[in-house]
Amino acid sequence: MELSLTITGAAGPLPPVLLAHGLFGQARNLGVIARALAETRQVIAVDMRNHGDSPWDPRHDYEAMAADLAGVIASHGGRADVVGHSMGGKAAMWLALTRPELVRRLVALDIAPVAYEHSQTGIIDALEATDLTGISSRSAADRALAAQLDDPGVRAFLLQSLDLKAQPPRWKMNLAALRTQMGQLTGWPAGGTKFTGPALFLHGGNSPYVEAEGKAAIRTLFPQAEIACLPGAGHWLHAEKPAEVPGRVAAFLNG
């Protein structure tokens, strides 16, 4: 699948950096990291399949997403540093475990190579239940979505993926496919081999996504990994700590 790309920065002696966002997101969600890295590196931020401006497909599992990322790397020099958040982090991990020749360095943000028990279908329910007829502004859409979702931060994140130019406005996410494939998204595939390259697993101190089980799995599958906690940050650590996270990622990738 040919993904929609946002390319910034200039090519140099180091390979490009590929950025993969999380569920319900798009390339711009990792913009704070892209801007920091683009000062010295070429940065390729993707809209993952079924998100943003990338094609829709009924399949949405980590094998398919990793294959999408592999295609981007193959078209841009054949090797990259890969940074992924949440769903994008799992796709990046699976790429490293199955196509290690494509990945020089790996960064996974607030996610581990394990299956999770939670489901995000409640957000899909909320998006599908929101009547967008006649809405022409993001503020009006926020008021409509507030009837379904209390958290203003979550609403602001989701509203970045609302296409207000469409009539009626539409979500730039294949919600039907994401619902059907939710078990694949929260799960973790079997197989792959250990990735022995440099890896950084950065997680939020207030997030439950990387705990003892996840850390054990990281150490098993990524024996060279550095596992680091960012105190005071939750799951969207790059948005909550926009100075610290890009700096940590840049230092690791450029070091």
Secondary structure, DSSP 8 states (H G I E B T S, - for coil): ---EEEEES---SS--EEEE--TT--GGGGHHHHHHHTTTS-EEEEE-TTBTTS---S--SHHHHHHHHHHHHHTTTS-EEEEEETHHHHHHHHHHHH-GGGEEEEEEES--SS--S---HHHHHHHHHS--TT--SHHHHHHHHHTT---HHHHHHHHTTEETTSSS-EESB-HHHHHHTHHHHHS--S------S-EEEEEETT-SSS-HHHHHHHHHH-TTEEEEEETT--SSHHHHSTTHHHHHHHHHHH-
